[in-house]
Amino acid sequence: MTTEVHDRGMCKDFGLTHCPVHDPEKVLEPTLQVHERAGRTWVRCLADCPQEEVLVALDRLGLPVWP
């Protein structure tokens, strides 16, 4: 799993960080779940950002998580 994505709430295969789709000044709490399962990285925004937007934003940050 890419360590740059983690900022708090980490355990071995799960993390919670800020969603790159949100304005960081409006959404202060981390909403992006990051899981590693079977060698793949999975992400989900708890604030219901469209998955495609999350994946594109992560890719732009140099963190491709394409399924």
N, C-alpha and C positions, 0 to 999 in steps of 0.2 A: 504494500500500500504506500502511496506517496506521502512522505512525512510532512511535506509543506501544507497539506490540507488540514492537518490536525492542529487544534489550538486548545481544546479542553474536553473533558468527559471521555477520555480515551480508555479503552481496555484493549485486549489483544486484537480483536477483529472488528471493532466498532469505534466510531468517532462522531463527534458533533462539532461543527464549525459554522462559520458565517456563509450564507448562500451568496454567491457572487452576483446574483441577479438583483438583490436588494440594495437599496441605498443604505450604507452603513450608519448614516446619521438618523435614519427613521426606524430601522429594525436593529435594536441593540443586542438582542439575545441571539445566540447561534440557532439556526433553523435547518442546517443541512446535515442530514445523517449520511455517514460514509461507512460502508460495510465492506469487508473483504470475505468472499465466500468462494470456495473452490478455485482459488487463484484469480478471481475476477473482482474488480472493484465496482460497487454499486452505490449510487447516490440517490437521495430523495429529499426534497425540500418539505419540511413540515408546515410551511406556510402556503403550500400548494402552488408554487411556481411551476409553470409548464416545464416538463422534463427536458424537452428539446432546448429551451432557453438556458437551463442549468448546464447541460452538456456543452453547448456552444460557448457559454461564458467560461467554463473551466478550461476548455480547449484554448481559448484566447489568452488565458493566464499561463499556458504551457503545461496544463494538467489534463491531458486527454483521458477521458474515462469512457470511451465509446464501448457499447456492448458488443 
